[in-house]
Amino acid sequence: MEITDKDIEKAEKIFLENNYHFNDERRKFIKCIDSSLHIQACPGSGKTTALLAKLYILSEKMPFENNQGICVLTHTNVAIDIIKRKLGERADKLLSYPNFFGTIQSFVDKYLAIPAYIKCFNKRPKYIDNDFFYIRMKKNEIALKNNNWITNNKGSYDSELDFVSDIDVRFNKSPKNNNDDWFDLNFKIKNKKSITYKKIYRFFNDIFNQGYLRYKDAFYLAKLYLDKYNEISNIFSSRFKFVFIDEAQDTSEIQKEIIEKCFNENVIIQWKGDVNQGIMNDNFTESAWNPQKDDRYDVMTFSESHRLSQPIANVVKNIAVNPDNNLEGNTALELKPKLIIFNDDQEQQILEKFAELIINTKYIYNNEELNIYEISKRTNNPIKAIGWVGKEKDNGLSIKSYFPDFEKRLKNKRRLYFPNLYTMYQLSKDVSVKSFKERTFICIIEALNISEINSTKGKVYSRTEFISWASQNNKESFDKFLSKIANYYLNNDFGKFSENVIELLDNLNIKLNDKSKKYIQESTLMETEQQQVNNSLNVFKHSINNEDVEFFIDTVHGIKGETHTATLYLETKYYSNSLNYLIDKIQGIAKKSNPGDKKNKAKKIIYVAFSRPTHLLCVSMHKNEFEKFNKNGQIDLNNTWDIIRLDN
């Protein structure tokens, strides 16, 4: 089997517009079907489109020898939905046996964690879900009471329960009848005979026995299962000829270990991502994915960005943890990035200045002179102001310093959004029951937001908060609704599903307005790609020259993977001011980081932020930070940046 130029030309007509063609780098990747790869791809390089083309071509060549299939693993359901939408009807073959198409979590749950749990307890787990695990912990919370060690060591956690809920568990053997010592707790106390260790151990053990696992527990239970039954690798390897891992930089150590244990050397494994964007965990840990050539993997690079202008690319390539001197941007775009210098008490002027820039900055788009705001409307690529730290801080900058009304909408980093319940229902035919349940509650919370119904804390509900509140407010009605989730998922009866959602909210004494009811009840399939998150709290509105401007405020984690027309990066403090970690990079000095360097986290955050816009990048910087590396005005930044000073 081979992929030919003729195959690629056919795919180009389907996936590329305006008679564009894949360049040599992408054609080389698409044709490579005989070796395992790491593909290091720069922002906006078209890596998803290249993967789609490859999947389509391979699906056209099925069935493979011995009826083997393709396994595509992603990190979020958002990625799955994008791929399904772009493949359209062509996805049907890829979504059918012997192929697997889903998140790493769903793969591990289905094929490893659930079978492992059944082996341990002779029953299926009730839920593999962080929210339901936390609710079960809350019901058992009394078991943790009156323990001074937990109280004195919870640190920055809001409660003892939150501290305990974050403790990692390492499974080491199947439980015996007495369930004694079949897992280890990974936290400060190492003495298994101590009173506190035993108390926390029993606490977790009881919940595991009741049928509840957290997402991370599923991975560690899966690893135990793989270690115990080596033949599982041969089973997976006989079923799948190719394995593709999307957004590889978001892979954790345990996920990477499981994937490579599942498939032997006869399987072609190809990881695709950008190591410089590995920011899934909000700490200074490194991504587990390291795109280096070894005995099993070759390395390919995508170094040409279709998104970034060349002036933005010149900044981005120096910020990267692994600088890419070959990064090429779109030379047709020539707007230099803007560095906005501000002083104390000027933070809230930054957003107004950004609004002014996107109205007054003009560019030729399709032979027509338009301002940045108009280009955004034409392209449907949003304009956003983003920062690293959203939570208000007493001793440093946060997004709230610039926009006091800012609220994180949901806790999960990559939030899903659906324009109505019916669209979610239709797009969820091939997800797991667990994912369908999660999506259902995301839509319920959206309906609450539309009616401006907040939690008892006066803030937008998170899924965990709503589920916990609902189960306490009317447990009978809530449990009845949950028991029918699988039926809603399996039976093609949206009318009954939406009716039961309304009934649940009525039983919880939640009064929705007409707009929310329409969101839940209307049977209209809507386009998801151009929808914006409905969160009026996080929209900045301003008027410039009698023209109204509005754009969203978000965290860097919240916009990962997005393409913007214009992006404003707001300086915030994470231990130190974020730009302070890479002062030299702002000047355009590329330098490779040492492994484990604390600056790596800041570089990845800022790399993600700076690589979102197609046209205009703006960065706010406090005067004190600016003067640290520009003493006496000795450094000329004008070749790279336009300097705008509010502090004069």
KOLFIDREN-473193 format. One line per 2 residues: number of its first residue (from 1); their letters; for each residue x, y, z of C-alpha. Coordinates in Angstrom, 3 decimals, always signed. Each point is the difference from the previous one (the first is absolute). Layout:
<rs>
NUM	A	X/Y/Z; ...
</rs>
This chain:
<rs>
1	ME	+0.000/+0.000/+0.000; +1.195/+3.513/-0.791
3	IT	-1.354/+3.527/-0.150; +0.564/+1.597/-3.384
5	DK	+0.049/+3.555/-1.336; -3.347/-0.775/-1.626
7	DI	-1.454/-0.899/+3.421; +1.258/+3.291/+1.438
9	EK	-1.378/+2.022/-2.903; -3.440/-1.508/+0.636
11	AE	+0.234/+0.890/+3.695; +1.110/+3.563/-0.826
13	KI	-3.220/+0.591/-1.928; -1.982/-1.067/+3.067
15	FL	+1.918/+1.646/+2.837; +1.742/+3.047/-1.510
17	EN	-1.660/+3.122/-1.394; +0.878/+2.237/-2.953
19	NY	+2.054/-2.671/-1.784; +2.616/-0.005/+2.770
21	HF	+2.394/-2.936/+0.261; +1.812/-1.766/+2.827
23	ND	+3.643/+1.051/+0.142; +2.899/-2.462/+0.008
25	ER	+0.029/-0.421/+3.801; -3.660/-0.955/+0.164
27	RK	+0.150/-2.253/-3.073; +2.910/-1.864/+1.562
29	FI	-2.051/-0.572/+3.175; -3.113/-1.084/-1.886
31	KC	+1.985/-2.513/-2.036; +1.806/-1.475/+3.012
33	ID	-1.831/-3.208/+0.959; +2.906/-2.337/+0.699
35	SS	+1.746/+1.540/+3.023; -0.903/+1.399/+3.414
37	LH	+0.385/+3.768/+0.277; +0.096/+3.044/+2.210
39	IQ	-1.363/+2.997/-1.954; +1.080/+3.313/+1.539
41	AC	-2.343/+2.556/-1.536; +0.076/+3.773/+0.454
43	PG	-3.194/+1.998/+0.819; -2.397/+0.367/-2.913
45	SG	+1.935/-2.473/-2.132; -3.074/-1.876/-1.199
47	KT	+0.916/-3.144/+1.922; -3.639/-0.954/+0.627
49	TA	-0.851/+0.410/-3.687; +2.978/-2.160/-0.987
51	LL	-1.116/-2.688/+2.457; -3.575/+0.162/-1.343
53	AK	+1.259/-0.475/-3.537; +2.110/-2.961/+1.065
55	LY	-2.878/-1.628/+1.879; -2.300/+0.473/-2.966
57	IL	+2.514/-1.542/-2.425; +0.599/-2.959/+2.323
59	SE	-3.733/-0.560/+0.458; -0.354/-0.198/-3.778
61	KM	+2.561/-2.835/-0.018; -1.806/-2.075/+2.645
63	PF	-0.378/-2.840/+0.746; +3.640/-0.514/+0.904
65	EN	+1.742/-3.340/+0.213; -1.493/-2.259/+2.710
67	NQ	-2.834/+2.535/+0.332; +2.148/+2.292/+2.163
69	GI	-1.179/+3.520/+0.752; +1.005/+3.514/+1.008
71	CV	+0.093/+1.357/+3.561; -0.254/+3.795/+0.380
73	LT	+0.538/+1.339/+3.539; -0.659/+3.593/+1.037
75	HT	-0.012/+1.832/+3.330; -3.392/+1.680/-0.199
77	NV	-3.419/-0.562/-1.504; +0.405/+3.425/-1.625
79	AI	+2.741/-1.441/-2.220; -2.186/-2.986/-0.881
81	DI	-2.916/+2.247/-0.955; +2.230/+2.144/-2.229
83	IK	+1.329/-3.049/-1.834; -3.478/-1.533/-0.369
85	RK	-1.430/+3.252/-1.305; +2.752/+0.515/-2.557
87	LG	-0.122/-3.593/-1.227; -3.802/+0.013/-0.197
89	ER	-1.457/-3.200/-1.482; +3.524/-1.177/-0.711
91	AD	+0.392/-0.552/+3.745; -2.508/-2.877/-0.012
93	KL	+2.578/-2.574/-1.072; +2.555/+1.268/+2.514
95	LS	-2.549/-0.184/+2.817; -0.846/-3.637/-0.723
97	YP	+1.694/-3.197/+1.183; +2.880/-0.870/-0.088
99	NF	+0.933/+3.675/+0.438; -0.038/+1.963/+3.246
101	FG	-0.506/+3.744/+0.042; -0.104/+1.748/+3.389
103	TI	+1.797/+1.524/+2.962; +2.843/-1.745/+1.777
105	QS	-2.235/-0.052/+3.075; -2.865/-1.768/-1.795
107	FV	+2.415/-2.550/-1.517; +1.545/-0.779/+3.384
109	DK	-3.377/-0.161/+1.761; -1.571/-2.329/-2.567
111	YL	+2.823/-2.435/-0.639; +2.076/+0.080/+3.179
113	AI	-1.405/+1.718/+3.101; -3.494/-1.519/-0.092
115	PA	+1.265/-3.570/-0.672; +2.602/+0.503/+2.750
117	YI	-2.658/+1.151/+2.458; -2.191/-2.985/-0.867
119	KC	+2.975/-2.311/+0.635; +0.513/+1.628/+3.388
121	FN	-3.592/+0.220/+1.231; -2.075/-2.325/-2.212
123	KR	-2.215/+2.927/-0.983; +0.122/+3.020/-2.283
125	PK	+0.912/+3.403/+1.446; -2.955/+2.342/+0.383
127	YI	+1.847/+3.093/-1.169; +3.443/+0.986/-1.220
129	DN	-0.505/+3.697/+0.574; +1.630/+2.687/+2.134
131	DF	-3.290/+1.725/+0.819; -1.775/-3.094/+1.276
133	FY	+3.087/-1.171/+1.850; +0.111/+3.350/+1.820
135	IR	-3.709/-0.227/+0.874; +0.580/-3.494/+1.415
137	MK	+2.973/+1.360/+1.977; -2.197/+2.757/+1.390
139	KN	-2.530/-2.563/+1.190; +2.817/-1.883/+1.770
141	EI	+1.675/+3.200/+1.217; -0.688/-0.716/+3.648
143	AL	+2.664/-2.704/-0.165; +2.635/+2.770/-0.324
145	KN	-1.227/+2.139/+2.884; +2.041/+0.749/+3.111
147	NN	+3.384/-0.592/-1.598; +2.407/+2.763/+0.923
149	WI	+2.667/-1.106/-2.474; -2.324/+0.459/-2.996
151	TN	-1.219/+3.367/+1.320; +3.556/+1.253/+0.595
153	NK	+1.352/-1.242/-3.347; -2.763/+0.903/-2.469
155	GS	+1.962/+3.105/-0.961; -1.725/+2.106/-2.670
157	YD	-2.872/-2.448/-0.454; -3.390/+1.412/+0.982
159	SE	-0.903/-2.996/+2.165; +1.345/-3.263/+1.387
161	LD	-2.146/-1.847/-2.527; +1.497/+1.914/-2.941
163	FV	+3.484/-0.844/+1.277; -0.778/-3.720/+0.313
165	SD	-1.852/-0.110/-3.325; +3.203/+1.014/-1.796
167	ID	+2.144/-2.824/+1.451; +1.304/-2.410/-2.634
169	VR	-0.547/-3.731/+0.334; +2.366/-2.623/-1.428
171	FN	-1.525/-3.472/-0.401; +2.521/-2.790/+0.535
173	KS	-2.078/-3.206/+0.028; -3.559/-1.297/-0.125
175	PK	-1.835/+0.354/+3.321; -0.381/-3.053/+2.225
177	NN	-3.089/-0.723/+2.022; +1.185/+2.310/+2.779
179	ND	+1.009/+2.663/-2.578; +3.233/+0.478/+1.921
181	DW	+2.780/+2.071/-1.590; -0.969/-0.385/-3.666
183	FD	+0.898/+3.595/-0.798; +2.401/+2.657/+1.281
185	LN	-0.800/+3.606/+0.831; +2.405/+2.458/-1.567
187	FK	+0.200/+2.932/+2.431; +2.102/+1.401/+2.859
189	IK	-0.515/-2.890/+2.446; +1.976/-3.092/-1.018
191	NK	-0.506/-2.028/+3.187; -2.880/-2.335/-0.844
193	KS	-0.506/-0.823/+3.671; -0.744/+3.583/+1.026
195	IT	-3.546/+0.834/+1.113; -0.488/+2.629/-2.715
197	YK	+1.281/-2.230/-2.818; -2.323/-2.801/+1.091
199	KI	-2.959/+2.367/+0.257; +0.503/+1.411/-3.499
201	YR	+0.681/-3.483/-1.371; -3.318/-1.325/+1.368
203	FF	-1.744/+3.116/-1.299; +1.138/-0.653/-3.589
205	ND	-0.423/-3.757/+0.271; -3.653/+0.333/+1.031
207	IF	-0.756/+2.234/-2.992; +1.800/-2.336/-2.425
209	NQ	-2.049/-2.892/+1.383; -3.185/+2.000/-0.522
211	GY	+0.763/+0.177/-3.730; +1.542/+3.443/-0.463
213	LR	+3.288/+0.962/-1.672; +1.540/+3.334/-0.946
215	YK	+1.339/+0.409/-3.515; +3.599/-0.307/+1.186
217	DA	-0.861/-3.106/+2.060; -1.144/-1.642/-3.220
219	FY	+3.442/+0.545/-1.542; +1.873/-1.509/+2.934
221	LA	-2.403/-2.948/+0.194; +0.476/-0.491/-3.744
223	KL	+3.772/-0.074/+0.453; -0.356/-2.705/+2.658
225	YL	-2.143/-2.002/-2.434; +2.543/+0.358/-2.824
227	DK	+2.892/-0.978/+2.264; -1.840/-3.102/+1.174
229	YN	-1.252/-1.165/-3.410; +2.747/+0.459/-2.590
231	EI	-2.054/-1.664/-2.727; -2.282/+3.072/-0.179
233	SN	+2.656/+1.747/-2.083; -0.144/-2.772/-2.593
235	IF	-3.794/+0.268/-0.170; +0.081/+3.756/-0.665
237	SS	+2.881/-0.386/-2.437; -1.870/-2.592/-2.052
239	RF	-3.048/+2.300/-0.228; +1.682/+3.314/-0.887
241	KF	+2.472/+0.602/-2.809; +0.325/+3.764/+0.656
243	VF	-0.258/+2.121/+3.149; -0.152/+3.800/-0.201
245	ID	+0.238/+2.194/+3.126; -1.198/+3.593/-0.422
247	EA	+1.288/+2.935/+2.110; +2.804/-2.238/+1.231
249	QD	+1.487/+2.751/+2.180; -2.950/-0.369/+2.413
251	TS	+0.867/-3.608/+0.760; +0.807/-0.806/+3.626
253	EI	+2.626/-2.516/+1.076; -2.579/-2.661/+0.909
255	QK	-1.896/+0.497/-3.276; +3.161/-0.318/-2.081
257	EI	+1.083/-3.102/+1.905; -3.381/-1.682/-0.533
259	IE	-0.118/+0.806/-3.719; +3.449/-1.427/-0.621
261	KC	-0.776/-3.112/+2.093; -3.177/-0.624/-2.004
263	FN	+1.667/-0.246/-3.410; +3.042/-2.034/-0.971
265	EN	+2.647/+0.739/-2.633; -2.237/-1.297/-2.821
267	VI	-2.359/+2.984/+0.387; +0.743/+3.335/-1.670
269	IQ	-0.408/+2.703/+2.686; +0.077/+3.642/-1.061
271	WK	-0.096/+2.801/+2.596; -0.936/+3.486/-1.222
273	GD	+0.322/+3.200/+2.011; +2.073/+2.981/+1.031
275	VN	+2.222/-0.620/+3.009; +0.178/+3.740/+0.624
277	QG	-3.747/+0.087/+0.795; -0.128/-2.642/+2.749
279	IM	-2.002/+1.944/+2.631; -2.715/-2.442/+1.104
281	ND	+1.137/+0.017/+3.640; +0.271/+3.362/+1.731
283	NF	+3.373/-0.685/+1.597; +3.620/-0.113/-1.111
285	TE	+0.062/-3.679/-1.024; +1.208/-0.939/-3.447
287	SA	-2.090/-1.653/-2.699; +0.572/-3.775/-0.163
289	WN	+0.204/+0.176/-3.791; +3.495/+0.625/-1.289
291	PQ	+0.246/+0.010/-3.810; +3.481/-1.430/-0.371
293	KD	+1.258/-2.647/-2.359; +0.662/-3.387/+1.614
295	DR	+0.009/-3.666/-0.932; -3.761/-0.013/-0.521
297	YD	-0.828/+3.512/-1.230; +1.083/+2.272/-2.809
299	VM	-0.618/+3.764/+0.274; -1.709/+2.320/-2.472
301	TF	-0.650/+3.745/+0.307; -2.627/+2.392/-1.320
303	SE	+1.786/+3.355/+0.060; -2.249/+2.168/-2.192
305	SH	-2.929/+1.734/+1.719; -3.088/+0.935/-2.001
307	RL	-1.344/+1.946/+2.994; +2.850/+2.207/+1.202
309	SQ	+1.206/+3.083/-1.786; +3.762/+0.142/-0.449
311	PI	+0.429/+2.793/+2.619; -1.898/-2.111/+2.579
313	AN	+1.920/-3.118/-1.024; +3.253/+1.886/+0.640
315	VV	-1.079/+0.522/+3.624; -1.520/-3.447/+0.544
317	KN	+2.994/-2.010/-1.186; +2.225/+1.627/+2.631
319	IA	-2.432/-0.657/+2.867; -0.250/-3.744/-0.632
321	VN	+1.553/-2.377/+2.538; +1.636/-1.598/-3.023
323	PD	+0.604/+2.992/-2.305; -0.809/-0.628/-3.646
325	NN	+2.159/+2.203/-2.169; -1.683/-1.475/-3.080
327	LE	-3.504/+1.181/+0.976; -1.520/+1.787/-2.980
329	GN	-3.053/+2.250/+0.204; -2.282/+1.520/-2.599
331	TA	+2.137/+2.604/-1.729; -3.097/+1.706/-1.429
333	LE	-0.805/+1.349/+3.490; +2.344/+2.679/+1.327
335	LK	-1.545/+1.491/+3.159; +2.591/+0.235/+2.753
337	PK	-1.091/-1.136/+3.493; -0.857/+2.789/+2.457
339	LI	+1.620/+0.277/+3.447; -2.222/+2.118/+2.273
341	IF	+1.891/+1.417/+2.991; -2.092/+1.021/+3.008
343	ND	+0.565/+1.241/+3.544; -1.767/-0.578/+3.318
345	DQ	-3.749/+0.709/-0.076; -0.056/-0.091/-3.813
347	EQ	-0.979/-3.675/-0.332; -3.607/+0.705/-0.959
349	QI	+1.114/+2.297/-2.834; +1.627/-2.938/-1.800
351	LE	-3.241/-1.506/-1.339; -1.126/+3.404/-1.274
353	KF	+3.323/+0.463/-1.805; -0.368/-3.463/-1.549
355	AE	-3.529/+0.876/-1.176; +1.387/+3.192/-1.526
357	LI	+2.715/-1.950/-1.832; -2.344/-2.551/-1.545
359	IN	-2.220/+2.805/-1.317; +2.770/+2.290/-1.240
361	TK	+2.347/-2.656/-1.400; -0.896/-0.717/-3.610
363	YI	+1.142/-2.640/-2.419; -0.793/-1.224/-3.510
365	YN	-2.308/-3.025/+0.134; -1.195/-1.477/-3.314
367	NE	+0.980/+3.218/-1.808; -1.974/+2.129/+2.453
369	EL	+1.374/+2.232/+2.769; -1.597/-1.067/+3.287
371	NI	+0.805/+0.545/+3.649; +0.913/-2.955/+2.215
373	YE	-3.487/-0.157/+1.522; -1.604/-0.261/-3.466
375	IS	+2.482/-2.673/-1.059; -0.944/-1.992/+3.098
377	KR	-3.648/+0.087/-1.048; +0.858/-1.114/-3.544
379	TN	+2.231/-2.892/+1.077; -2.021/-1.049/+3.091
381	NP	+3.301/-0.135/+1.906; -0.652/+1.764/+3.326
383	IK	+1.878/+2.784/+1.755; +0.990/-0.781/+3.589
385	AI	+1.925/+1.395/+2.958; +1.620/-2.780/+2.001
387	GW	+2.164/-0.507/+3.067; +1.669/-2.805/+1.903
389	VG	-1.552/+0.612/+3.436; -3.737/+0.624/+0.297
391	KE	-0.375/-0.168/+3.776; +0.248/+3.289/+1.871
393	KD	+3.292/+0.483/+1.849; +0.846/+2.312/+2.887
395	NG	+3.618/+0.502/-0.989; +0.120/-0.142/-3.755
397	LS	-1.715/+0.374/-3.348; -2.804/-2.297/-1.144
399	IK	-2.609/+0.269/-2.756; -2.254/+1.630/+2.607
401	SY	+2.523/+2.847/+0.259; -0.957/+0.987/-3.549
403	FP	-3.610/-1.210/-0.001; -1.468/-0.157/+3.530
405	DF	-3.135/-1.904/-1.120; +2.006/-2.948/-1.323
407	EK	-1.246/-3.432/+1.056; +1.233/-3.368/-1.135
409	RL	-3.003/-1.573/-1.645; +0.863/-3.632/+0.607
411	KN	+2.904/-1.679/+1.778; +0.898/-2.386/-2.814
413	KR	+2.760/+1.350/-2.218; -1.557/-0.799/-3.319
415	RL	-3.668/+0.726/+0.436; -2.635/-1.294/-2.365
417	YF	-2.753/+2.254/-1.256; -3.143/-0.907/-1.950
419	PN	-2.409/+2.537/-1.533; -2.955/-2.069/+1.230
421	LY	-0.796/-3.368/+1.592; -1.137/-1.535/-3.312
423	TM	+3.348/+0.726/-1.684; +1.805/-1.677/+2.906
425	YQ	-2.352/-2.999/-0.304; +0.648/-0.416/-3.715
427	LS	+3.786/+0.420/+0.332; +0.235/-2.564/+2.805
429	KD	-1.126/-3.174/-1.745; +3.458/-1.547/+0.132
431	VS	+1.317/+1.223/+3.351; -0.056/-2.076/+3.174
433	VK	-2.926/+0.092/+2.430; +2.351/+1.780/+2.424
435	SF	+0.749/+2.727/-2.540; -3.685/+0.314/-0.875
437	KE	-0.777/+0.553/+3.695; +2.720/+2.670/+0.262
439	RT	-1.329/+1.762/-3.088; -3.540/-0.107/+1.343
441	FI	+1.043/+1.863/+3.146; +2.042/+2.489/-2.028
443	CI	-3.198/+0.821/-1.899; -2.049/+0.204/+3.208
445	IE	+2.519/+2.479/+1.420; -0.159/+2.005/-3.233
447	AL	-3.794/+0.191/+0.388; +0.493/+1.270/+3.562
449	NI	+2.479/+2.609/-1.260; -2.489/+1.243/-2.598
451	SE	-2.568/+0.504/+2.786; +2.749/+1.573/+2.168
453	IN	-0.495/-2.633/+2.705; +3.145/-0.270/+2.124
455	ST	+1.179/-2.270/+2.786; -0.570/+0.715/+3.678
457	KG	+3.409/+1.736/-0.100; -1.372/+2.464/-2.545
459	KV	+2.282/-1.319/-2.751; -0.496/-2.018/-3.175
461	YS	-0.496/-3.686/+0.783; +2.744/-2.497/-0.717
463	RT	-1.114/-3.530/-0.863; +1.203/-1.295/+3.368
465	EF	-1.831/+2.712/+1.915; -3.253/-0.538/-1.868
467	IS	+0.074/-3.796/+0.332; +0.793/+0.258/+3.712
469	WA	-2.745/+2.593/+0.580; -2.606/-1.911/-2.041
471	SQ	+0.691/-3.306/+1.758; -0.518/+1.688/+3.363
473	NN	-2.972/+2.129/-1.033; -2.132/-2.830/-1.450
475	KE	+1.912/-3.272/+0.104; -2.920/-2.159/-1.156
477	SF	-0.692/+2.034/-3.118; +3.696/+0.427/-0.796
479	DK	+0.810/-3.714/+0.393; -3.010/-0.875/-2.169
481	FL	+1.313/+2.304/-2.733; +3.503/-1.510/+0.214
483	SK	-1.365/-3.538/-0.185; -1.496/+0.846/-3.404
485	IA	+3.150/+1.531/-1.507; +0.849/-3.209/-1.883
487	NY	-3.549/-0.156/-1.392; +0.171/+3.587/-1.229
489	YL	+3.315/-0.839/-1.631; -1.141/-3.231/-1.687
491	NN	-3.562/+0.903/-1.013; -0.494/+2.482/-2.815
493	DF	-2.665/+2.038/+1.798; +1.155/+3.580/+0.500
495	GK	-3.517/+1.124/+0.929; -0.074/-2.275/+3.044
497	FS	+3.565/+0.945/+0.914; -0.649/+3.772/-0.043
499	EN	-3.310/-0.525/+1.828; +1.816/-1.822/+2.808
501	VI	+2.646/+2.737/+0.240; -2.771/+2.586/+0.477
503	EL	-1.695/-2.308/+2.524; +3.240/-0.365/+1.990
505	LD	+0.460/+3.772/+0.194; -3.638/+0.477/+1.001
507	NL	+0.439/-2.543/+2.804; +3.050/+1.947/+1.144
509	NI	-2.139/+3.173/+0.110; +2.057/+1.626/-2.734
511	KL	-2.008/+2.499/-2.034; +1.363/+0.439/-3.499
513	ND	-0.821/+2.916/-2.264; -1.391/-0.555/-3.499
515	KS	+3.432/+0.292/-1.617; +1.359/-2.813/+2.194
517	KK	-3.022/-2.190/-0.727; +0.570/+0.538/-3.706
519	YI	+3.660/-0.976/+0.459; -1.129/-3.338/+1.487
521	QE	-3.080/-0.765/-2.115; +0.524/+1.243/-3.565
523	ST	+0.821/-2.755/-2.520; +2.355/+2.031/-2.182
525	LM	+3.469/-1.219/-0.934; +2.336/+2.981/+0.224
527	ET	+3.559/+0.608/-1.160; +2.405/-0.245/+2.943
529	EQ	+3.196/+1.301/-1.586; -0.955/+3.683/+0.035
531	QQ	-1.764/+0.047/+3.364; +1.446/+2.021/+2.844
533	VN	-0.318/-0.951/+3.656; -3.036/+1.719/+1.510
535	NS	+1.569/+1.729/+2.962; -0.816/+3.691/+0.065
537	LN	+2.154/+0.491/+3.106; +3.143/-0.563/-2.032
539	VF	-0.754/+2.321/-2.918; +1.656/+3.416/-0.160
541	KH	-2.080/+2.636/-1.798; +1.206/+3.407/-1.102
543	SI	-0.829/+2.686/-2.545; +2.673/+1.534/-2.244
545	NN	-0.891/+2.755/-2.489; -3.690/-0.921/+0.345
547	ED	+0.795/-3.608/-0.846; -0.870/-2.631/+2.609
549	VE	+2.692/-2.568/+0.738; -0.217/-3.138/+2.109
551	FF	+2.340/-2.920/+0.595; +0.390/-2.869/+2.444
553	ID	+2.289/-0.211/+3.016; +1.399/-3.446/+0.811
555	TV	+2.896/-1.953/+1.459; +2.784/-1.392/-2.167
557	HG	-1.135/-3.521/+0.907; -3.495/+0.859/-1.217
559	IK	+1.076/+0.990/-3.541; +2.507/-2.760/-0.722
561	GE	-0.460/-1.202/-3.574; -1.915/+3.105/-1.115
563	TH	+0.811/+2.361/-2.864; -0.587/+3.725/+0.610
565	TA	+0.095/+3.012/-2.273; +1.541/+2.013/+2.838
567	TL	+1.248/-0.967/+3.447; +0.913/+2.143/+2.993
569	YL	+2.212/-1.734/+2.556; -0.547/+1.426/+3.480
571	ET	+3.009/-0.098/+2.309; -0.865/-1.956/+3.184
573	KY	+1.943/-1.331/+2.959; +0.733/-3.684/+0.542
575	YS	+2.597/+0.071/+2.786; +1.648/+2.688/-2.103
577	NS	-1.415/+2.177/-2.767; -0.359/-2.348/-2.967
579	LN	+2.037/+2.086/-2.443; +2.819/+0.194/+2.530
581	YL	+0.741/-3.672/-0.733; +1.055/+0.803/-3.551
583	ID	+1.168/+3.585/-0.171; +2.754/-0.926/-2.436
585	KI	-2.486/-1.727/-2.317; -2.038/+3.201/-0.335
587	QG	+3.121/+1.534/-1.504; +0.171/-2.766/-2.577
589	IA	+2.821/-2.043/+1.534; -0.568/-3.736/-0.517
591	KK	+1.494/-2.318/+2.593; -0.792/-3.645/+0.653
593	SN	-1.126/-0.768/+3.551; +1.544/-2.532/+2.312
595	PG	-2.251/-2.977/+0.870; -1.992/+0.710/+3.155
597	DK	+0.574/+3.763/-0.256; -2.834/+1.758/+1.859
599	KN	-0.200/+2.529/-2.800; -1.270/-2.721/-2.320
601	KA	-3.560/+0.256/+1.327; -0.103/+3.749/-0.608
603	KK	+1.457/-0.444/-3.475; -2.659/-2.550/-0.914
605	II	-2.804/+2.177/+1.345; +1.214/+3.068/-1.867
607	YV	+0.827/-2.030/-3.108; -3.616/-1.192/-0.137
609	AF	-1.277/+3.532/+0.595; +2.229/+1.721/-2.558
611	SR	-0.692/-2.603/-2.717; -3.810/+0.484/-0.146
613	PT	-0.389/+3.092/-2.277; +0.104/+0.158/-3.782
615	HL	+0.317/+3.795/-0.221; +0.629/+1.922/+3.209
617	LC	+1.861/-0.952/+3.191; -0.011/+2.431/+2.914
619	VS	+1.799/-0.503/+3.308; -0.402/+2.033/+3.186
621	MH	+3.112/+0.482/+2.136; +0.453/+1.907/+3.235
623	KN	+2.455/+2.893/-0.136; +2.198/-1.586/+2.698
625	EF	+0.416/-3.202/-2.023; +0.740/+1.965/-3.149
627	EK	+2.716/+2.005/+1.704; +1.702/-3.148/+1.310
629	FN	+1.285/-0.826/-3.448; -0.107/+3.412/-1.624
631	KN	+2.018/+2.104/+2.417; +0.672/+3.494/-1.349
633	GQ	-1.779/-0.947/-3.234; +3.063/-1.852/-1.236
635	ID	-1.893/-2.849/-1.691; -1.687/+0.664/-3.322
637	LN	-3.151/-2.113/-0.253; -1.426/+1.874/-2.941
639	NT	+1.095/-2.621/-2.505; -2.285/-2.508/+1.723
641	WD	-2.619/+1.993/+1.935; -1.987/+3.207/-0.217
643	II	+0.298/+1.547/+3.475; -3.109/+1.706/+1.363
645	RL	+0.473/+1.821/+3.308; -2.874/+0.804/+2.321
647	DN	+2.405/+0.940/+2.805; +1.229/+3.285/-1.529
</rs>
